[in-house]
Each structure stands twice: as C-alpha cells, then as structure tokens.
Amino acid sequence: MAITASQVKELREKTGAGMMDCKKALTECEGDIAKAVDWLREKGIAKAEKKAGRIAAEGLTRVASQGNDAVIFEVNSETDFVAKNEQFLHVLDVLQAALLEAKPASQEEAMKVNTSEGTVEEVITNATATIGEKISFRRVNVVTKQDDEVFGTYMHMGGKISAVVVLKGTQDAQLAKNIAMQVASMSPAYVSQDEIPSEVVEHERELQLQMMQNDPKMANKPEKVLQGILKGKVDKHFKDLCLNDQEYFLEPKQKVGQYLKENGASAVCFVRYQTGEGIEKREENFAEEVMSQIKG
C-alpha cells in the first residue's frame, strides 16, 4: 500500500525516528501507526517514552473547585492571539460557573448545560461569530471528592496546562496544590503501578522481550537472569508514568508516594489537560517536503 506523507510525519512525531525508518516501518506494518511504533521500538530505533510532541490547537484549559466538586475543561481557538482575547476569557468564565454548578457527565451533556448567556453550545456558537475564529468546546471532566479528602488544583501559563488532584489523609491545601503542580509538570498517566491495565503491562513485556531477543549481549545469559532483566526493564518503563514513583519536584531525593506517606497522605486520583494535546496540526509545506523524499 502507498504510504502518505502525513503518516510518516505522525510516526516521526510519535517516535523521533528518521524519515526513511518511519517509511520502512509503515511499509512493513501496512500503514498501521500503532504497529509501526512497536516495530521501531523492537528495532531499537524509537524511544519508548517518546510522545507526539506537536500541539495543534490553541486555546486554554480551566480547572476550578467548589465544595466536593471540581471541573476541568478545554476550549480551543485557531490562534494563540485569540486565546488571550478578553472575549475568549469571558467565555471561559461563563462556562466555568455553569459547568461547576451542573456537573455534566459528558461533553455531549455539557453542551446542553444552561449558562448565563444561553446553553454552552450557544455560547460557543456566538463566540465563533463575534470573535471571528472557530471556537470549540473540546472536553470536560468533573471530579468529586469525599468530605475527608482535599482538592489540589493548578493552572500553568494561564491555562495552557491544568491539573486537579484528590488527596486523602490530609486537609493540607498547599500540599495538594504542590501535587497538582507535579501532575501538571511531569504528566503521569497513573497514580500507581497497581492501576496499569494488565494488557498494557503484558504489551510492554512482549516488546521488551522482543528487544532482548534481538540483543546479542543477552544471548548466553541464564533464564533466571533474563527474567530479572526483563522485569527491571518493564518496571523502568512504567516508573515515570506513575505519580507515586516519580521524583517529587520539591524533594528530588524522594518519590512522590514516599513523601505523601510521610505526611500521612495518599493520592486518590488526578486529571491533567494540556491545550491541544492529541490534535494533529496539518502543515502542508512539510507534507509536500516529505512526499518529495519518500516517493518511489
């Protein structure tokens, strides 16, 4: 099958691999991006922790709490200039108040929530008309805590990144905010390794095993040693993805989980939004350049 420039570009962003390596991987995997990522990792070409780096959409995220509820949401614009516009910021204020009150269970439900200026959908439509750029309400998440738990919220760069955490065993608001800052800056995927789905762990185990089998240095090692090395590689991969296993930014010699435990606290859950994450940015000039190099 023909491999497109956009496929090569996406794979490069996900893996950091070279153009021709990406083309070869996609060809071997019949254009399947996920399989191509694994193929590159197995060959030792891609870094496991490399994520898609290009942020496409502009706009802002917001997080706010009230009582036992917190809301985190994202509104996108076409340009960063508009995201700093007073009209755009007013839209976020209107939505924040309404969403925190209504506590919608989904984006679809949120669009029907009534605000002081019409439904969320109407507010977004009107903003698009008056601001002159396409404004979109992308996502929302409502987090609920118990009375004996505490929220920590943090917004970085005015809302380019927002995070909310729930801690139990403490009512220390500053500690909770610090952990929200940790989440915002270090982008964990799970609270602890116990939360990682078994199929995700097994998938990583198979990848690491394949890479070890391709490594001549592993050829003559005893099976027991190989199993120990495999476990170490899998654990290392997931370490930085788990909040409790990350180095605490205020006490780098301690892990977050250890620091929380010493303060009688533990993390229950968290949500982190980064503006535009996961949205593809189309750059026609780049696509044309890539296509000219991979034809044939």
N, C-alpha and C positions, 0 to 999 in steps of 0.2 A: 504494500500500500504506500501511497505517497505521504511523505512526512512534511507537514507545513511549518512555516517559519514561526507561527505562534506557538506550536507545540514545542519546538526547540527552545524558544525564549522562555516558556513556562518552566521547562525542565531545568534550564540553566539557573533560573532564579531559585528553584527549589533545592538545587544540589551544589551549585557553584562549579559544576563540571564544565569542561570546554565544549565549544560548539560542535565539533565533529564527534566527540564522545557522546554527546547528547543525541546527535542524529543516529549514531550507531545503536545506542540503547533503545531508542524509539523504533528503529527498524527491527531489531531483534524481538521487541515486545509488541510489534504490530500496532504501534501508536498509543499503547496503554501507558499513561503517565505514571500511575502508581507502580506498575510492574517495572517501568524503566528506572524509577528511583531505586527500587530494590536491586535491579541489575547492576546499576552503577555502584551501589554500596558493596555488593558482593565482589565486584572487581577492584574495590578499594579506591574508586575514583571520586565518589561523593562522600561528604561528611554526613554522618547520621543526624546530627543535630541541626543541620542547615535548614532553614525555613525560607519560604518565599519572602523576599525582602522588599519588593516594590509595593508601596502603598498607593492605590489608585485614587480612591475617592477622597475628597476633602470634607470638612465639616468638623463636628465636635461630638464628644460623648459627655454625658452628665451622670452624676450619682448624687443622691440625697436620701436622708433617712428621717423618719418621724415615728416616734414610739417604737413599736416592734416591727416596723416595715421599712424597707429600703427599696429604692428603684434605681436602676441603671439603664440608660438608653443611648441610642446614637441617631443623630440626624446628619445627613450628608448634603453637601453642596458641590458645585462643579469646581470652584476655586477656593483657595485659602483666603483670598481677599474677602470674599463674601462671608466666610466663617467668622470674620472679625466684625462684620457689619452689625450695627445696633438692631436692625430689624431681625436679623438672624438670631441674635442673642435673645431678643424678646420672644421669639418663637420657642426657644428652649425653656425660657422661664414659664411660659404659658403651659407647655407640655408637662414640665416637671410637676407643677402644682396639681394638675389634673390626674396624671398617672400615679402620683403618690397617694392620692385620695381614692382612685378607682381600683388600683392594684390589678390590672389586667393580666390574664393568664397566658396571653399570646400576643404576637404582633397584630394578628387579624382582629382580635378583641380590642386591642389598644386603639386601632384606627377608628373605632366606633365610640370611643370614650368622649363624653362631652367636656369641653373646656369653657373658659370664659368668653371664647371667641368662636364657638361652633365646635364640631367634632374635630378630633385630631386630623382626620382625613381632610376636612375643610380648611383647617389651619395650614396644613402643608400645601394644599392646592392654592390657597390665597397667597402664601409666601412665594410660591413659584411665580405667580403672576406679578406680584409687586416688586420682588427683588430682581427678577429678570434672569434667574438661573433656575435650573431644575433642582428643587429641594425634595429630599426623600427621607421618610422615616424608616430607618432600616431594621432596628431590633430593639427589644426591651426585655428586661428580666426583673422580676420582683423577688426580693429575698426577705424571708421572715425569720425572726429570732424569738427565743423564749425570754421570759422576764429576767431569768438569771444569767442571760448572755449579753454580750455587748457588740455593737457595730463598730467597725473601723472603716472610714471612707477617705478616699484621696483622689484628687484630680491633678494630673501633671500637665503643665503648659496650657492651662486654661481649659483642659478637657480633651486634649489630644489622646490622653490615656486616662481611664477612670477605673477605680477598683473599690470593691466593698468586701470586707471580711466579717465573719462572725466568730467570736471567741467565747469559750465558756470557762468557768472557774475564776473569772475576774470581772471587775467593773472598771478597769483601768482604761479610760478612753484614749489616753496618749499611747499606751502600748498597742491598742487595737489599730490606731491610726498608723503607727510605725509598721505594723504587719501589712496594712493595706499598701503602704509605700513599697514594702518588699515585693508584694504581688505585682504592683504596677511596674517596678523596675526590672524584676527578674523573671516575670512571665511564667510561673509554674503552671503545670497542667492538672496536677492533682495535689491534694493535701498530703497524702502519704502513699507509699507503695501498695498498701492494702486496697486502695481504690482503683488501681490499674486493672482493667478487664483482663481476664486470663488469656483471651485470644490475642490481645495486644502483646502481652508478655511472651506468649508462645511464638508469635510472629517475629519478634525481635530475637528470640532464642534461635530460631531457624536461620535467620540472617547471619547472626554471629557465628553459628556453627558452620555455615557455608563459607564464610570468610576464613575461618580457622582451617578448614579442609583445603582451602586454596593457598594456605601459607606453608611454605616448605619448612619453616622453623618448627612447626607443630608435628611434623611427620613421625618422629620417633618417640614422642612423649607418651608415658603410660596413660591409660584411660582415666584413672582417678585424677591425675594431674590435669588432663584435658577438661574434665568436668568442672574442676575447680576454676580453671582459667575461664571457661565459658560462663560460669556463674558470675565471676568477677566482671566480665565484660558487659553482661546484661545489667547487673546492678549499677555499674558506672553509667551506662546509657540513661537509666531512669533517674539517677540521683538528682540531677539538676532540674528534672521535670516535676519533682515533688517538693512542695513548700517546706515540709519538715526537714528534708535532707539538704536544703540549701544553706550556704553560709549566711548568717544574719548580718545585714549590712552595717549595723551599729556595733556589732561584736563579731568580727570576721573569724575569730578563733572558735566560735560556737555555731552549731547548727540551729536553725530556727526552732525546730521541735524541742531541742535541749533547753534553749533559752526560755521558751514558753513554759516548759515543765518546771524550771527553777522558779518561775514567777507564779506557779500554781494555775497556769492556764493551758489551754489547748485550742487548736484551730478546728472549727466545725466545718466551715465551707468558705468559698470565696467566688467572686465573679470578676473578671477583668475584661474590659473592652478597650480596643485601640482603634482609633479612627481609620476606617478604610481597610482594615486587615481582611485579607482574603478576596478582595475585589481586584480583578485584573485591570491593569492600565494598558490601554492599547496605544502603541507608538508606531505609527505607520512607517516612518523613516527607518526605524530599527528593523521592522519586519522585512522591509524591502532589502536592507543590507544583508540580513541573514539569508533570505531566499536566494540572493545572488550567489551566496557562498555554498549553499547546500544543493543547488540544482544538479541533477545528474548523479 
